[in-house]
Amino acid sequence: MKSYNVAVVGVTGMVGQKMLQVLAELEFPVNNLYPMASKRSAGKEIVFNGKPYVVQELCDEAFDQEIDIALFSAGGDTSARFSPVAASKGVIVIDNSSAFRMDPSVPLVVPEVNPEDLDWHKNIIANPNCSTIQAVVALKPLYDAFGINRIVYSTYQAVSGSGVKGYSDLENGIKGEENTFYPHPIAYNCLPHIDSFLDNGYTKEEMKMVNETQKILHDDSLRITATTVRVPVFYSHSESINVETKKAFELDAVRHLFTQAPGIILQDDPTNDLYPLARVAENTDEVYVGRVRRDFSVDNGLNLWVVADNIRKGAASNAVQIAFELIKRGLI
Amino acid sequence: MKSYNVAVVGVTGMVGQKMLQVLAELEFPVNNLYPMASKRSAGKEIVFNGKPYVVQELCDEAFDQEIDIALFSAGGDTSARFSPVAASKGVIVIDNSSAFRMDPSVPLVVPEVNPEDLDWHKNIIANPNCSTIQAVVALKPLYDAFGINRIVYSTYQAVSGSGVKGYSDLENGIKGEENTFYPHPIAYNCLPHIDSFLDNGYTKEEMKMVNETQKILHDDSLRITATTVRVPVFYSHSESINVETKKAFELDAVRHLFTQAPGIILQDDPTNDLYPLARVAENTDEVYVGRVRRDFSVDNGLNLWVVADNIRKGAASNAVQIAFELIKRGLI
């Protein structure tokens, strides 16, 4: 099998570290690894597949090296600055930031949902927001079978979505120490505030869920609203998703779809206490779907509870799965 | 001012203890206090307003004493068994259990919302479910001003809603110990499971929110669905509430209503990080409303974030407020 030279940009961050772990675990065919980070972290040693590597400083010239794929997870500003440079030098960038997600010339891809969008990439491919990825994996089979009119999202999001700083705030808060990152204590609290606020009263995170869901499902007519909330959980986002389909459905047919759909594990046996849980999803790549119930308050209404590891399926694993899909489709 | 002989049934439980605290703090005119509990707790000493009292065993004969009001919080079975006995002996029972809530002959009352229902009580008055109380306090001004077509609830509920056992599970879970009450770890997890499951796939808690909202607002045509979730928070329930009103509204008018409505504190200045928080609501009697936003996905759509202390406004304080309202209306 052919192997590839892979750069991981932002390799010392939480998602960057997870990218290394997932590349190794999923046995991505890595030839040479190019770990990169900001000047501050350059020179540090990281380990991949049992071998030590020295972290390179991210700079334009770094992409003159023989790199096939660069997995970026170093924040939006860094991506905006360096992804086009890498792309112009023939590197295929899979970018975990929000910098290019809504750029119409950049595909926004979840491999289980819209792999065909990879076919028109121009060397930058955007990895969607964590909370969107798991939602669209769950919604795609419903969308195909019944159509979707409207979605109401309420999320229960883990602190690891804020990286090491959010994680530390929860760890420290549990010990009775002050927050340094979130504006309010996250220990034993729910913060209806993820990313910054916009003029319309929504957070950026909420609007990401609205806009990215439409883009990934190629349907600007989808009506969507979202309330996104940080909860004192370390890993895995949970989501209460209320859906109105276009066509009528039977619940058994819905459950059957979930058993057949790629990337989904149906956990829906509530009388035996089986439903998706953050701590069960942790460190896995699947999207867990359960609490499948009819919403009697509207025609064709459905309630779902959807959980996935936000750092793996919501970030690192989805990026690596995109890389695999590029190989499968002969695009690299 | 006239004072009243008050029994607190289930006085050693978490809500019973809070009832004592609230009676004292709100200066309810208590003449004699009759603390009652099961045989197991009888004989214990409790303190009210600085004075010690011995806990009496709950039995039929206990209500032969000179008691005006009995605040019950000892579970549904105990209420079902003893509330009718107390009521038949002329005691006005304010019952915190679910035993009588949906009984058409029993008023289900939140004083800010439907105090007039007290007028037809027959010595048993039901205190609504914690998650319902805070929701209807927030929804009532909207209902009156604009009408409501449909409500989608997603809740973030504190472990104290399960009493001491739930509280201990979170305390112990944080220390790395096993749960003994919840079927799954509650530390760093979200459990979409409150109370037991019904044949329709909903939990009893979810159906309580549906049915009790309709009863309190006197509107069986209200279309409601709910997903109720236990989160690792000690006190205060948070709720993401999506509402469709009948008439059009302006957001400023909605916010103004919340500033005028009884029992509500509007906290809605997100750019200054002001929105309702569980840890701010803790140990207060108000319902906090914020994240007031238009839901663009539907006509007359509105999103709210509503938080209140589940043990105080969601239980003990609402019961004591009912007792005050009985006095105010000359019903006792």
Interface residues (C-beta under 8 A of the other chain):
Chain A: R150 I151 V152 S154 Y156 I174 P183 H184 P185 Y188 N189 C190 L191 P192 H193 F197 N200 G201 Y202 T203 R223 I224 T225 T227 V229 V231 P232 V233 F234 S238 S240 N242 L251 P270 T271 D273 Y275 P276 L277 A278 R279 G290 R291 V292 R293 R294 D295 F296 S297 V298 G301 N303 W305
Chain B: R150 I151 V152 S154 Y156 I174 P183 H184 P185 Y188 N189 C190 L191 P192 H193 F197 N200 G201 Y202 T203 R223 I224 T225 T227 V229 V231 P232 V233 F234 Y235 S238 S240 N242 L251 P270 T271 D273 Y275 P276 L277 A278 R279 G290 R291 V292 R293 R294 D295 F296 S297 V298 G301 N303 W305 V307
